[in-house]
Each structure stands twice: as structure tokens, then as C-alpha cells.
């Protein structure tokens, strides 16, 4: 009887891990690849979650992450999503109200996965705005 109970427990744990893994893979697919610029000019990819507000993309990261360090030195980057690539200017959001609002959007969009990430890494994320690197002109020219 002990063996049967143990086997059921192992099977239940395996099923739970499979469900969590499936959900995680599904939610991680809702991301983008931000390619930041290294000192030698090469673009280094980082897969990130994002939220959009008013047509502007926002990502978040730990203050000590390598991709954030590259943005601090050089905000030239590009975003790769299925079917498109776009040049962007990446800048850390300094407006605390905007950062708090965008942080709330991440919590709303990613739910329990966001809670897991914050529990794992702490709540000291920086919000990064990804915007067009050039001013838009009349007629759509760059």
C-alpha cells in the first residue's frame, strides 16, 4: 500500500510539473527578443516579456543584468517578433509613476508567472521603454 501511495504521489507531481511547464512555455512564447548593442557593435539577443501602452513597448529587467548594462551605455537596439524586426531606442524609465503603472501592467498581463518571477528575483525591476529611434515626420519619412 505504501508503494502505491508513493507512486500516485510521484505521478501527481509529474503531472503538476507538466501542467506548469506547458503554461510557462505558452506564456513565455508571448515575448520578444531585444537585441542590445555590445561595445564592439554586435547585437546580443535577450528574450523578454513585454507590455504595450499607447503603441509603445516596455520591457523590464534586473538593474544588474547584462542587457540593462548595455542599454545604459548605448540605447541603440532592435526588437524581433514573429515576422518583423524593428530598430528601437531603449531607455530606462525614470518617471516613477509611469514605472509603477507599467509594473502593474506586467502583473496584470503575466499573473501568477509574474508573481513567481518576482518571488525568485525580488521586486527591483527597471522598466525600459522601446521607442522609435528617430522622430516621425509628415508623410511617414524617417
KEFI-209661 format. One line per field, with one value per residue: residue number from 1; residue in three letters; x, z, y of N, C-alpha, C, O in turn. Coordinates in Angstrom, 3 decimals, decimal comma. Layout:
<pts>
num NUM ...
residuo ALA ...
n_px X ...
n_pz Z ...
n_py Y ...
ca_px X ...
ca_pz Z ...
ca_py Y ...
c_px X ...
c_pz Z ...
c_py Y ...
o_px X ...
o_pz Z ...
o_py Y ...
</pts>
This chain:
<pts>
num 1 2 3 4 5 6 7 8 9 10 11 12 13 14 15 16 17 18 19 20 21 22 23 24 25 26 27 28 29 30 31 32 33 34 35 36 37 38 39 40 41 42 43 44 45 46 47 48 49 50 51 52 53 54 55 56 57 58 59 60 61 62 63 64 65 66 67 68 69 70 71 72 73 74 75 76 77 78 79 80 81 82 83 84 85 86 87 88 89 90 91 92 93 94 95 96 97 98 99 100 101 102 103 104 105 106 107 108 109 110 111 112 113 114 115 116 117 118 119 120 121 122 123 124 125 126 127 128 129 130 131 132 133 134 135 136 137 138 139 140 141 142
residuo UNK UNK UNK UNK UNK UNK UNK UNK UNK UNK UNK UNK UNK UNK UNK UNK UNK UNK UNK UNK UNK UNK UNK UNK UNK UNK UNK UNK UNK UNK UNK UNK UNK UNK UNK UNK UNK UNK UNK UNK UNK UNK UNK UNK UNK UNK UNK UNK UNK UNK UNK UNK UNK UNK UNK UNK UNK UNK UNK UNK UNK UNK UNK UNK UNK UNK UNK UNK UNK UNK UNK UNK UNK UNK UNK UNK UNK UNK UNK UNK UNK UNK UNK UNK UNK UNK UNK UNK UNK UNK UNK UNK UNK UNK UNK UNK UNK UNK UNK UNK UNK UNK UNK UNK UNK UNK UNK UNK UNK UNK UNK UNK UNK UNK UNK UNK UNK UNK UNK UNK UNK UNK UNK UNK UNK UNK UNK UNK UNK UNK UNK UNK UNK UNK UNK UNK UNK UNK UNK UNK UNK UNK
n_px 0,814 1,984 3,785 2,082 0,760 2,953 3,740 1,490 1,701 4,109 3,356 1,346 2,867 4,524 2,611 1,687 4,033 4,258 1,958 2,503 4,869 3,878 2,116 3,945 5,652 3,816 3,116 5,635 6,059 4,821 6,471 9,280 12,269 14,908 17,531 20,399 23,102 26,449 29,768 31,507 29,841 28,264 25,073 23,352 21,168 18,259 15,647 12,518 9,688 6,935 5,006 2,519 1,765 -0,153 0,879 3,567 6,290 7,227 9,693 11,093 13,703 16,319 18,285 21,034 21,471 23,044 22,066 20,715 22,859 24,175 22,295 22,418 24,874 24,592 21,823 20,920 19,157 17,400 14,199 12,872 10,205 7,756 7,813 8,673 11,135 12,410 14,010 14,944 15,027 16,271 15,487 15,882 13,162 12,606 10,609 8,739 5,975 5,069 6,670 5,627 3,001 3,405 4,646 2,460 0,931 2,458 2,105 -0,629 -0,853 0,822 0,227 0,234 2,718 4,247 4,241 5,716 8,192 8,881 9,076 11,261 13,347 13,158 11,770 12,892 12,851 13,792 12,110 12,003 11,751 10,909 11,326 10,723 13,686 14,017 12,671 9,306 8,224 6,120 4,300 5,451 8,169 11,506
n_pz 0,000 0,751 -1,315 -3,522 -2,820 -2,809 -5,497 -6,703 -5,685 -6,882 -9,571 -9,566 -8,942 -11,196 -13,185 -12,349 -12,713 -15,488 -16,329 -15,316 -16,735 -19,385 -19,274 -18,646 -20,887 -22,829 -21,986 -22,018 -24,693 -25,451 -25,928 -26,707 -28,616 -27,610 -29,000 -27,913 -28,109 -28,146 -26,968 -29,117 -31,231 -32,063 -32,025 -29,280 -28,273 -26,139 -24,614 -23,694 -21,626 -22,449 -22,322 -23,790 -24,262 -25,375 -27,958 -27,509 -26,668 -23,686 -21,632 -18,951 -16,500 -14,398 -12,440 -12,484 -14,706 -17,715 -20,226 -19,528 -18,619 -21,064 -22,369 -20,811 -21,648 -24,418 -26,165 -28,589 -30,283 -31,356 -31,966 -32,181 -33,394 -34,182 -37,619 -37,967 -37,666 -35,830 -35,523 -32,510 -29,861 -26,773 -23,480 -20,034 -17,874 -15,994 -14,710 -11,942 -11,539 -14,041 -14,299 -12,182 -13,072 -15,440 -14,350 -12,960 -15,161 -16,169 -14,053 -14,279 -16,903 -16,924 -14,609 -12,413 -13,197 -13,234 -10,499 -9,568 -10,792 -9,577 -6,942 -7,152 -8,044 -6,663 -6,216 -7,666 -10,315 -13,331 -15,536 -19,026 -21,806 -25,176 -27,997 -31,137 -32,910 -34,213 -34,954 -36,029 -39,216 -41,226 -43,675 -43,350 -43,682 -42,504
n_py -1,194 1,241 1,645 2,015 4,384 6,104 5,949 7,084 9,648 10,468 10,355 12,318 14,583 14,678 15,149 17,661 19,186 18,956 20,343 22,925 23,422 23,411 25,625 27,637 27,582 28,336 30,941 32,163 32,259 34,502 36,814 38,913 39,414 41,258 42,911 44,087 46,495 45,639 46,625 46,245 46,569 44,441 42,783 41,584 39,054 38,994 37,343 38,552 39,399 41,558 44,614 46,677 50,058 52,626 52,278 52,033 49,965 48,252 46,800 44,839 44,541 43,191 45,419 44,839 43,276 42,072 42,952 45,281 46,804 47,177 48,790 51,087 52,090 52,294 52,985 52,033 49,585 46,605 45,115 41,929 40,210 37,684 37,565 40,214 42,835 45,525 48,622 50,225 52,684 52,203 52,992 53,592 53,938 56,756 58,105 57,707 57,273 56,428 54,126 52,589 52,251 50,780 48,548 47,487 46,761 44,648 42,806 42,373 41,321 38,997 37,599 34,863 33,892 36,174 36,737 34,529 35,075 37,527 36,640 34,997 36,675 39,035 42,346 44,389 45,570 47,266 49,415 49,542 51,587 51,098 52,716 54,424 55,121 57,498 60,754 60,982 62,048 64,152 62,436 60,020 59,644 58,973
ca_px 0,000 2,858 4,343 1,033 0,595 4,140 3,667 0,444 2,290 5,090 2,596 0,683 3,904 4,936 1,527 1,710 5,173 3,932 0,982 3,226 5,771 3,078 1,650 5,110 6,072 2,805 3,222 6,923 6,001 4,297 7,579 10,011 13,719 15,554 18,949 21,111 24,369 27,671 30,805 32,098 28,813 27,403 23,784 23,216 19,733 17,692 14,201 11,875 8,261 6,699 3,658 2,398 0,859 -0,169 1,723 4,970 6,636 8,013 10,213 11,659 14,846 17,051 19,250 22,396 21,543 23,973 21,404 20,449 24,158 24,428 21,391 22,955 25,992 24,180 20,414 20,564 18,784 16,282 13,223 12,491 8,978 7,422 7,506 9,178 12,258 12,234 15,016 14,375 15,872 15,930 15,829 15,325 12,118 12,943 9,362 8,280 4,552 4,987 7,258 4,671 1,855 3,839 4,826 1,120 0,516 3,141 1,434 -1,938 -0,705 1,504 -0,400 0,997 4,110 4,887 4,465 6,849 9,420 9,208 9,497 12,586 14,371 12,912 10,865 13,685 12,965 13,778 11,254 12,724 10,886 11,456 10,622 11,333 14,945 14,039 11,374 8,451 7,957 4,909 4,472 5,990 9,618 12,278
ca_pz 0,000 0,789 -2,642 -4,388 -2,448 -3,262 -6,955 -7,027 -5,383 -7,925 -10,798 -9,400 -9,040 -12,601 -13,911 -11,976 -13,404 -16,910 -16,497 -15,105 -17,870 -20,550 -19,074 -18,718 -22,287 -23,556 -21,627 -22,454 -26,128 -25,611 -25,610 -27,838 -28,482 -27,663 -29,330 -27,478 -28,798 -27,352 -27,231 -30,445 -32,242 -32,328 -31,341 -28,415 -28,042 -24,841 -24,705 -22,609 -21,642 -22,742 -22,343 -24,726 -23,812 -26,317 -29,101 -27,089 -25,982 -22,460 -21,084 -17,630 -16,197 -13,159 -12,622 -12,704 -15,849 -18,768 -21,287 -18,991 -18,641 -22,447 -22,664 -20,139 -22,451 -25,794 -26,278 -29,909 -30,182 -32,215 -31,424 -33,138 -33,084 -35,352 -38,868 -38,130 -36,899 -35,757 -34,777 -31,385 -28,882 -25,456 -22,414 -18,720 -17,458 -14,712 -14,118 -11,007 -11,746 -15,257 -13,992 -11,346 -13,922 -16,341 -13,490 -12,731 -16,417 -16,193 -13,092 -14,855 -18,112 -16,710 -13,482 -11,467 -13,640 -12,746 -9,057 -9,428 -11,178 -8,523 -5,752 -7,437 -8,288 -5,922 -6,907 -8,046 -11,763 -14,041 -16,717 -20,174 -22,923 -26,502 -28,884 -32,434 -32,706 -34,977 -34,913 -37,200 -39,999 -42,040 -44,875 -42,992 -43,855 -41,248
ca_py 0,000 2,402 1,832 2,553 5,792 6,825 6,031 8,063 10,956 10,777 10,622 13,614 15,612 14,741 15,805 19,078 19,794 19,033 21,427 24,181 23,578 23,792 27,002 28,505 27,646 29,106 32,343 32,682 32,489 35,853 37,692 39,446 39,348 42,562 42,759 45,279 46,690 45,459 47,626 46,031 46,810 43,285 42,786 40,413 38,847 38,631 37,112 39,290 39,695 42,970 45,158 47,781 51,113 53,731 51,978 51,957 48,721 48,336 45,553 45,091 43,695 43,436 46,508 44,347 42,357 42,495 43,708 46,623 47,495 47,600 49,907 52,281 52,593 52,548 52,632 51,508 48,174 46,238 44,179 40,896 39,472 36,864 38,244 41,572 43,358 46,972 49,376 50,972 53,360 51,654 53,936 53,264 54,875 57,382 58,596 56,667 56,968 55,611 52,814 51,850 51,881 49,711 47,371 46,928 46,121 43,345 41,918 42,039 40,500 37,723 36,917 34,044 33,794 37,392 36,561 33,605 35,775 38,499 35,887 34,448 37,693 40,268 43,270 45,560 45,631 48,533 49,425 50,090 51,991 50,822 53,637 54,662 55,838 58,736 61,446 60,747 63,247 64,101 61,630 58,718 59,564 58,940
c_px 0,860 3,418 3,320 0,821 1,759 4,116 2,621 0,975 3,285 4,383 1,912 1,689 4,364 3,881 1,518 2,860 4,905 2,969 1,669 4,164 5,044 2,632 2,803 5,576 5,097 2,968 4,563 6,945 5,461 5,385 8,175 11,493 14,243 17,034 19,651 22,500 25,547 28,694 31,423 31,082 27,923 26,117 23,631 21,754 19,402 16,189 13,542 10,361 8,107 5,247 3,688 1,420 0,967 0,746 3,210 5,192 7,478 8,448 10,745 12,799 15,487 18,098 20,672 22,519 22,439 23,285 21,050 21,746 24,478 23,538 21,897 24,088 25,548 22,743 19,984 20,322 17,803 15,443 12,863 11,259 8,628 7,048 8,011 10,351 12,162 13,383 14,326 15,473 15,388 16,403 15,144 14,340 12,485 11,707 8,759 6,812 4,367 5,535 6,300 3,478 2,224 4,088 3,502 0,605 1,182 2,443 0,086 -1,798 -0,175 1,080 0,544 2,445 4,904 5,188 5,635 8,174 9,839 9,646 10,923 13,660 14,233 12,086 11,600 13,919 13,082 12,847 12,031 11,723 11,624 10,692 11,390 12,599 15,024 12,684 10,590 8,184 6,670 5,211 5,120 7,485 10,295 13,033
c_pz 0,000 -0,592 -3,593 -4,101 -2,927 -4,777 -7,404 -6,784 -6,440 -9,230 -10,725 -9,527 -10,484 -13,447 -13,615 -12,671 -14,895 -17,182 -16,350 -16,278 -19,125 -20,446 -19,205 -20,158 -23,105 -23,263 -22,033 -23,952 -26,434 -25,215 -26,879 -27,588 -28,650 -27,929 -29,019 -28,107 -27,838 -27,742 -28,613 -31,578 -32,559 -31,517 -30,582 -28,017 -26,596 -25,025 -23,473 -22,763 -21,939 -22,482 -23,305 -24,150 -24,791 -27,512 -28,787 -26,348 -24,748 -22,080 -19,695 -17,382 -14,882 -13,410 -12,937 -13,886 -16,941 -19,841 -20,813 -18,984 -20,054 -22,830 -22,019 -20,955 -23,840 -25,963 -27,642 -29,796 -31,297 -31,521 -32,529 -32,588 -34,325 -36,562 -38,992 -37,206 -36,950 -34,955 -33,680 -30,639 -27,531 -24,385 -21,119 -18,329 -16,083 -13,992 -13,251 -11,212 -12,983 -14,987 -13,156 -12,180 -14,855 -15,553 -13,203 -13,985 -16,573 -15,259 -13,635 -16,027 -17,807 -15,449 -12,585 -11,897 -13,209 -11,256 -8,804 -9,739 -10,107 -7,245 -5,928 -7,466 -7,416 -6,769 -7,401 -9,553 -12,232 -15,232 -17,826 -21,289 -24,224 -27,491 -30,185 -32,245 -33,439 -34,841 -36,185 -37,896 -40,780 -43,303 -44,607 -43,213 -42,502 -41,105
c_py 1,262 2,707 2,450 4,032 6,647 7,008 7,047 9,472 11,395 11,121 11,984 14,754 15,785 15,445 17,299 19,803 19,949 20,184 22,778 24,445 24,010 25,245 27,987 28,665 28,482 30,591 32,943 32,926 33,876 36,848 38,257 39,213 40,766 42,316 44,081 45,308 46,572 46,526 47,475 46,190 45,626 43,411 41,478 40,239 38,478 38,479 37,718 39,302 41,180 43,325 46,335 48,786 52,271 53,525 51,897 50,646 49,023 46,929 45,875 44,122 44,070 44,524 46,041 43,383 42,946 43,337 45,112 47,433 47,994 48,777 51,192 52,911 53,035 52,064 52,117 50,011 47,850 45,178 43,205 40,190 38,675 37,723 39,661 41,866 44,871 47,588 50,168 51,713 52,853 52,627 53,518 54,353 55,428 57,922 57,494 56,293 56,093 54,211 51,972 51,383 50,726 48,432 46,688 46,230 44,751 42,365 41,461 41,066 39,103 36,988 36,148 33,855 35,026 37,271 35,616 34,297 36,779 37,804 35,369 35,531 38,926 41,214 44,513 45,614 47,074 48,372 50,132 50,363 51,701 51,686 53,813 55,495 57,173 59,425 61,166 62,085 63,052 63,306 60,290 58,567 59,518 60,214
o_px 0,523 3,515 3,667 0,714 1,571 4,432 2,836 0,730 3,302 4,766 1,897 1,397 4,570 4,214 1,359 2,679 5,279 3,139 1,450 4,245 5,525 2,752 2,652 5,864 5,509 2,959 4,623 7,758 5,620 5,219 7,637 11,906 14,051 17,702 19,520 23,008 25,637 28,509 31,823 31,410 26,921 26,080 23,761 21,151 20,146 15,530 13,948 9,827 9,027 4,375 4,741 0,375 2,046 1,324 4,026 4,386 8,322 7,673 10,837 12,861 15,225 18,726 21,432 23,555 22,569 23,850 21,080 21,733 24,991 23,983 21,812 24,244 26,054 22,481 18,812 21,158 17,426 15,900 12,585 11,266 9,143 6,093 7,803 10,533 11,864 13,693 13,247 16,661 14,226 17,563 13,973 14,640 12,655 11,756 8,319 6,445 3,596 4,933 6,169 3,002 1,435 3,776 3,419 -0,084 0,556 2,212 -0,297 -2,549 -0,665 1,521 1,518 3,317 6,082 6,266 6,456 9,159 11,019 10,503 11,694 14,764 15,115 11,747 10,994 15,061 12,540 12,806 12,638 10,947 12,807 9,529 12,545 12,587 16,006 11,666 11,151 7,951 6,199 6,258 5,320 8,036 9,745 13,749
o_pz -0,664 -0,995 -4,387 -5,023 -3,391 -5,283 -8,367 -7,578 -6,845 -9,916 -11,709 -10,150 -10,943 -14,323 -14,525 -13,165 -15,497 -18,154 -17,161 -16,763 -19,856 -21,404 -19,807 -20,595 -23,975 -24,181 -22,365 -24,438 -27,548 -24,275 -27,974 -26,483 -29,691 -27,180 -29,754 -28,574 -26,850 -28,726 -29,222 -32,744 -33,256 -30,470 -31,156 -27,480 -25,927 -25,535 -22,345 -23,869 -21,712 -22,429 -23,591 -23,616 -25,005 -28,026 -29,690 -25,502 -24,754 -22,191 -19,310 -17,964 -14,326 -14,469 -13,583 -14,052 -17,066 -20,314 -21,610 -19,308 -20,224 -23,546 -22,617 -20,953 -24,379 -25,910 -27,840 -29,286 -32,082 -30,632 -33,662 -31,482 -35,408 -36,524 -40,035 -36,151 -38,000 -33,852 -33,893 -30,764 -27,176 -24,373 -21,115 -18,436 -15,126 -12,788 -13,766 -11,073 -12,964 -15,399 -13,391 -12,019 -15,034 -16,033 -13,201 -13,886 -17,049 -15,631 -13,471 -16,123 -18,368 -15,224 -12,063 -11,048 -12,863 -10,803 -7,923 -9,023 -9,768 -6,529 -4,971 -6,965 -7,429 -7,911 -7,540 -10,006 -11,611 -15,860 -17,603 -21,671 -24,364 -27,787 -30,310 -31,497 -33,293 -34,637 -37,280 -37,251 -40,968 -43,924 -45,531 -42,967 -41,492 -40,120
o_py 2,242 3,866 3,324 4,840 7,771 8,085 7,782 10,380 12,557 12,069 12,724 15,775 16,908 16,244 18,113 20,916 20,955 20,921 23,678 25,574 24,876 26,008 29,050 29,779 29,249 31,410 34,127 33,712 34,375 37,626 38,093 38,861 41,396 41,604 45,060 44,288 47,300 47,243 48,467 45,974 45,783 44,057 40,397 41,168 37,761 39,384 37,441 39,225 41,967 42,458 46,905 48,416 52,823 54,482 51,713 50,258 49,918 45,980 47,041 43,039 45,136 44,551 46,762 42,741 44,164 44,323 46,050 48,621 49,100 49,674 52,265 54,132 54,020 50,862 51,795 49,266 48,721 44,460 43,598 39,650 38,955 38,499 40,281 41,258 45,440 47,139 50,721 51,417 53,048 53,039 53,139 55,543 54,673 58,171 56,466 55,127 55,133 53,220 50,770 50,259 49,797 47,342 45,460 45,214 43,804 41,214 40,303 40,096 38,123 35,861 36,691 33,674 34,930 37,658 35,871 34,117 36,872 38,322 35,312 35,321 39,785 40,904 45,575 45,695 47,988 47,314 51,179 49,487 52,013 51,409 53,406 56,473 57,900 58,763 61,121 63,107 61,931 63,487 59,501 57,495 59,958 60,400
</pts>
